[in-house]
C-alpha cells in the first residue's frame, strides 16, 4: 500500500458528506454505464438519445446489482471502490487495518443496499452499516 492510500491519523472518523456522496455518485455512474451496456431494456433503447443510451437504458435492478457487486469485491479486498479512491476515502476495520475482509465487506454492502443504516449515525458519526460491519470510512488525503 502506498503512503498516499494510508489513513490520515488525525482525520475525522467520518469524511465530509460531500466527499462521500461524490464517491457514491462516481460508483453509481459506472454501474449505470455497465448496466446500460449489458442489461439494456430494448424498448428504452429504441427511444433513447445518445446520452440516454449510455446511462439510462439499463435495468434498474441490474444497476443495483452491479453497484453491489463492485462495492463488495473492491471494499472487501482493497478497502476502496473506484469512487472512494477518486475522492480520497477508504474503508478500514475498526482497528484501522486493511483489507476489510469478505464478511465485513458483505455485511457493509448488504446494509448499504437497503440504504436505511447509512442514513443514521452513532455518536461517533459512523453510519450503522459501518458500525454493524465493524468498519469505518477514513480520509486518505
C-alpha positions in Angstrom: 0.0 0.0 0.0 1.4 3.4 -1.0 1.7 6.2 1.6 -1.0 8.1 -0.3 -3.5 5.4 0.5 -2.9 5.3 4.2 -5.5 6.7 6.5 -4.7 10.2 7.9 -4.1 9.6 11.7 -6.0 12.6 13.0 -8.7 12.7 10.3 -12.3 12.5 11.5 -13.8 9.0 11.6 -16.3 10.2 9.0 -15.2 12.2 5.9 -17.4 15.1 4.8 -20.8 14.2 3.4 -20.0 15.8 0.1 -16.9 13.7 -0.4 -18.8 10.5 0.4 -21.7 11.5 -1.9 -19.3 12.3 -4.8 -17.6 8.9 -4.4 -21.0 7.2 -4.4 -22.0 9.2 -7.5 -18.9 8.1 -9.3 -19.6 4.4 -8.4 -23.2 4.7 -9.4 -22.4 6.3 -12.7 -20.0 3.5 -13.6 -22.7 1.0 -12.6 -25.2 2.8 -14.9 -22.9 2.5 -17.8 -22.3 -1.2 -17.2 -26.0 -1.9 -16.8 -26.8 0.0 -19.9 -24.2 -1.9 -21.9 -25.1 -5.4 -20.7 -28.7 -5.2 -19.4 -30.4 -2.8 -21.8 -34.1 -2.5 -22.0 -35.0 -3.0 -25.7 -38.0 -0.6 -25.5 -35.8 2.1 -23.9 -33.0 1.7 -26.4 -35.4 2.3 -29.3 -36.4 5.7 -28.0 -33.2 6.8 -26.3 -30.9 9.5 -27.5 -27.1 9.3 -27.4 -26.7 10.3 -23.7 -29.7 8.2 -22.5 -28.4 5.1 -24.3 -25.2 5.3 -22.3 -26.7 6.0 -18.9 -30.4 5.3 -18.7 -31.4 2.3 -20.7 -30.2 -0.4 -18.3 -32.4 -2.4 -15.9 -32.6 -0.6 -12.5 -32.2 -3.9 -10.6 -29.1 -4.8 -12.7 -27.6 -1.4 -11.9 -28.1 -2.0 -8.2 -26.6 -5.5 -8.6 -23.6 -4.2 -10.5 -23.1 -1.5 -7.8 -23.4 -4.0 -5.0 -21.0 -6.5 -6.7 -18.3 -3.9 -7.4 -18.7 -2.4 -3.9 -18.4 -5.7 -2.2 -15.5 -7.0 -4.2 -13.5 -3.8 -4.0 -14.1 -2.9 -0.4 -13.6 -6.4 0.9 -10.3 -6.8 -1.0 -8.8 -3.3 -1.4 -10.8 -1.3 1.1 -11.8 1.3 -1.6 -14.1 1.5 -4.6 -13.2 3.5 -7.7 -15.3 6.4 -6.4 -13.7 6.2 -2.9 -10.2 6.3 -4.4 -11.0 9.3 -6.6 -12.3 11.3 -3.6 -9.7 10.1 -1.2 -11.5 7.8 1.3 -11.0 4.3 2.3 -12.9 1.7 4.4 -10.8 0.1 7.1 -11.6 -2.2 10.1 -12.3 -0.6 13.4 -8.7 -1.1 14.4 -7.5 0.7 11.3 -6.2 -2.3 9.4 -7.0 -3.2 5.9 -8.3 -5.2 4.0 -11.8 -5.3 5.4 -12.4 -8.9 4.5 -15.2 -10.8 3.0 -17.7 -11.0 5.9 -17.4 -7.3 6.8 -17.4 -6.3 3.2 -20.6 -8.3 2.5 -22.3 -7.1 5.7 -21.5 -3.4 4.8 -22.6 -3.8 1.2 -25.9 -5.6 2.0 -26.8 -2.9 4.6 -25.9 -0.1 2.1 -28.2 -1.8 -0.5 -31.2 -1.3 1.9 -30.0 2.4 2.4 -31.5 2.9 5.9 -28.4 2.2 8.0 -26.4 4.8 6.0 -29.0 7.5 6.9 -28.4 7.1 10.7 -25.2 7.6 12.6 -23.9 6.7 16.0 -22.4 9.3 18.4 -19.0 9.0 16.7 -20.6 9.9 13.3 -20.3 6.4 11.8 -23.3 5.0 9.9 -24.9 2.0 11.3 -23.8 0.0 8.3 -20.2 0.7 9.3 -20.9 0.0 13.0 -22.5 -3.3 12.2 -19.7 -4.4 9.8 -17.1 -3.2 12.3 -15.6 -0.8 9.8 -15.0 2.9 9.4 -14.6 5.2 6.5 -11.4 7.3 6.7 -9.8 10.0 4.6 -6.6 9.1 2.7 -5.8 12.6 1.6 
